[in-house]
Amino acid sequence: MRERIRLCNDARRDVPTTIIACSYPADVLMSMAREGVPMMAEVARLRRLRLIDLPTGHWPMWSRPEDLAAAISTEAGLD
């Protein structure tokens, strides 16, 4: 937990990935990713990325729990 983790297998970028954008809109997150903002830099390299906007704030499980559950359920193919 105190050492940096180094990910080196390029296949990780092909894993289907979903970001549910709550605090920042998806277009802002992708702009940050393209600009190399450290917390988003790796996102720009993902090849199977889907973004979902759920404008609410940092804690969507409290402010919009039904919408969050529906988005997760849809992405997981459970609905």
Secondary structure per residue as TSV (DSSP state, phi and psi in degrees):
chain	resnum	aa	ss	phi	psi
A	1	M	-	360.0	-6.6
A	2	R	-	-108.2	-7.7
A	3	E	S	-109.2	150.3
A	4	R	-	-66.2	139.0
A	5	I	-	-92.7	130.6
A	6	R	-	-109.2	115.8
A	7	L	-	-97.3	124.7
A	8	C	-	-127.4	-5.9
A	9	N	-	-85.3	113.4
A	10	D	G	-62.8	-20.2
A	11	A	G	-61.6	-21.7
A	12	R	G	-60.5	-24.6
A	13	R	G	-77.7	-9.8
A	14	D	G	-97.2	-2.2
A	15	V	S	-72.4	127.9
A	16	P	-	-56.5	127.7
A	17	T	E	-131.4	137.3
A	18	T	E	-124.8	133.8
A	19	I	E	-113.1	124.1
A	20	I	E	-96.7	106.5
A	21	A	E	-85.0	114.5
A	22	C	S	-113.1	-54.3
A	23	S	S	-77.3	-31.4
A	24	Y	S	-127.1	142.0
A	25	P	-	-64.2	154.4
A	26	A	H	-55.8	-39.9
A	27	D	H	-66.0	-33.0
A	28	V	H	-69.2	-43.3
A	29	L	H	-59.8	-43.8
A	30	M	H	-68.8	-34.2
A	31	S	H	-63.4	-43.4
A	32	M	H	-61.4	-40.9
A	33	A	H	-62.8	-46.6
A	34	R	H	-65.7	-31.1
A	35	E	H	-80.6	-8.1
A	36	G	T	82.9	21.0
A	37	V	-	-57.9	125.3
A	38	P	T	-47.8	-43.5
A	39	M	T	-71.8	-12.1
A	40	M	T	-123.9	-1.8
A	41	A	G	-56.7	-41.7
A	42	E	G	-69.8	-25.5
A	43	V	G	-58.8	-36.6
A	44	A	G	-63.1	-17.7
A	45	R	G	-97.0	-4.8
A	46	L	-	-72.8	134.8
A	47	R	S	-97.7	-14.8
A	48	R	S	-130.0	61.6
A	49	L	E	-103.1	135.0
A	50	R	E	-124.7	136.4
A	51	L	E	-117.0	137.9
A	52	I	E	-126.3	125.4
A	53	D	E	-84.8	129.0
A	54	L	-	-137.0	77.9
A	55	P	-	-65.5	112.2
A	56	T	S	-154.1	-53.0
A	57	G	-	145.4	-167.2
A	58	H	S	-71.2	-24.4
A	59	W	-	-121.3	71.2
A	60	P	H	-64.1	-23.5
A	61	M	H	-68.2	-16.3
A	62	W	H	-101.1	-40.3
A	63	S	H	-85.3	-31.4
A	64	R	S	-144.9	58.9
A	65	P	H	-61.4	-38.9
A	66	E	H	-65.4	-43.3
A	67	D	H	-65.4	-40.1
A	68	L	H	-64.8	-46.1
A	69	A	H	-60.9	-41.0
A	70	A	H	-64.2	-41.6
A	71	A	H	-64.6	-44.1
A	72	I	H	-65.0	-44.2
A	73	S	H	-60.6	-44.1
A	74	T	H	-63.0	-46.5
A	75	E	H	-65.5	-32.1
A	76	A	T	-82.6	-5.0
A	77	G	T	73.9	29.0
A	78	L	-	-97.7	-6.8
A	79	D	-	-99.3	360.0
